[in-house]
Amino acid sequence: MTAIVSESSEEHASVLEMIELLQIDVLEEEVLQGKPEREHDPFSKNVLRKQRHWERKLAARKSKRKEEKLRRKLNRHSEEDMAHPQLSKRIMKAVTKERLAEARFSGLKVCIDLSMSHRMSDKETSRLAAQLRRLYGSNKRASKPFHLFLTSLGEDSRLLAECVRMNAGFLNYTMERTEQSCLDIFPPENIIYLSPDAEEALERVDQDKVYVLGGLVDESVQKTLSLCRAKEAGVHAARLPIDQYMQKTANSKNFHSKILAINQVFDILMAVCDTGSWTHALDKCFPRGKGYEVAQHGHSTCES
C-alpha cells in the first residue's frame, strides 16, 4: 500500500512539473516574440533590462526543476549507491554539467583576458595554466557557476599548448574559448577590468556587467600592466576593496602584498556573490601569507 501511494505521489509531482515547465516555455516564447518590437521602443533600455531579468528568472526556475529531478533520482537510488558508489558519481557529474550549461544563460560573465600572455616566460606560462585549472575547478564546484570566457587565446599559442599538456580534458572544459578580444565580444560600457592598481574600489557585483581578469603571471612584478591594458581598451577599471575591508598584519618578513593569482580573485568574486559580503569573501579567500587580515566591518555588495 505504501509503495502504491509513493508511486502515485511521484506521478502527481511529475505531472505538476511538466505543467510548470510548459508554462515556462510559453512565457519564454512570448518573451522571444516580443524582442523585435521592443528594439524600436524609445524606452528599450528599460524594457530590455526587465526582459533580461525575466529571462534569468525563467532560466533559474528551469534549472531548479532539473536539479530537483536529479536529486529525486539520487534519493531513489540511495540504497543502491551503497553497493555501487559509481552511480552517485555519475549523477553528481550530471548535476555539475547541467549547472555549467545553465550558467551560459544566467551566470555572471567573467572573462580572462589572455592578450598579455606573450609577455610571460615558460615557467610563468605553466603557472598560469595551473591557475586556469584551479579557477575552472572552483566554477565546477559552485552551486551558481559563472559564465566563463577565455579571450585572446590563440589556437597556436604557447599558453593553449601548455593548458592542454597540463590540464586533462582542457579542450572539453565548459567555457567559451576564443581568439577574439573581450572588446570584440562585449560592449565597452559593460566591462569592468579588475586591476590591483586601479584607483576606484569595486563596491558591488552587478549581474549585467562583465568582469575581466588579466590573465598574467608576472614574477618580475611589472607594475600597472593590467591597468594599462584597461586604459588602452577604454574600459572602466576597478580593484578589489582590500584597503576598505582589510588591514596589514605584523609578520617576521614585514611582507604585505595585494597581488593575487587569477583563481584567487575569481574565488573572492564567487564568495561575494554567494554571501553578499566583502568581509566574508575576503576572510575566506584572501591568502593568509599576503600579510593582511579582515577588519570587522562590511556591507551587502551584490545586485541581480
C-alpha positions, 0 to 999 in steps of 0.5 A, a space after each residue: 500500500 505504501 509503495 502504491 501511494 509513493 508511486 502515485 505521489 511521484 506521478 502527481 509531482 511529475 505531472 505538476 512539473 511538466 505543467 510548470 515547465 510548459 508554462 515556462 516555455 510559453 512565457 519564454 516564447 512570448 518573451 522571444 516574440 516580443 524582442 523585435 518590437 521592443 528594439 524600436 521602443 524609445 524606452 528599450 533600455 528599460 524594457 530590455 533590462 526587465 526582459 533580461 531579468 525575466 529571462 534569468 528568472 525563467 532560466 533559474 526556475 528551469 534549472 531548479 526543476 532539473 536539479 530537483 529531478 536529479 536529486 529525486 533520482 539520487 534519493 531513489 537510488 540511495 540504497 543502491 549507491 551503497 553497493 555501487 558508489 559509481 552511480 552517485 558519481 555519475 549523477 553528481 557529474 550530471 548535476 555539475 554539467 547541467 549547472 555549467 550549461 545553465 550558467 551560459 544563460 544566467 551566470 555572471 560573465 567573467 572573462 580572462 583576458 589572455 592578450 598579455 600572455 606573450 609577455 610571460 616566460 615558460 615557467 610563468 606560462 605553466 603557472 598560469 595554466 595551473 591557475 586556469 585549472 584551479 579557477 575552472 575547478 572552483 566554477 565546477 564546484 559552485 552551486 551558481 557557476 559563472 559564465 566563463 570566457 577565455 579571450 585572446 587565446 590563440 589556437 597556436 599559442 604557447 599558453 593553449 599548448 601548455 593548458 592542454 599538456 597540463 590540464 586533462 580534458 582542457 579542450 572539453 572544459 565548459 567555457 567559451 574559448 576564443 581568439 577574439 578580444 573581450 572588446 570584440 565580444 562585449 560592449 565597452 560600457 559593460 566591462 569592468 577590468 579588475 586591476 590591483 592598481 586601479 584607483 576606484 574600489 569595486 563596491 558591488 557585483 552587478 549581474 549585467 556587467 562583465 568582469 575581466 581578469 588579466 590573465 598574467 603571471 608576472 614574477 618580475 612584478 611589472 607594475 600597472 600592466 593590467 591597468 594599462 591594458 584597461 586604459 588602452 581598451 577604454 574600459 572602466 577599471 576597478 580593484 578589489 576593496 582590500 584597503 576598505 575591508 582589510 588591514 596589514 598584519 605584523 609578520 617576521 618578513 614585514 611582507 604585505 602584498 595585494 597581488 593575487 593569482 587569477 583563481 584567487 580573485 575569481 574565488 573572492 568574486 564567487 564568495 561575494 556573490 554567494 554571501 553578499 559580503 566583502 568581509 566574508 569573501 575576503 576572510 575566506 579567500 584572501 591568502 593568509 601569507 599576503 600579510 593582511 587580515 579582515 577588519 570587522 566591518 562590511 556591507 551587502 555588495 551584490 545586485 541581480 
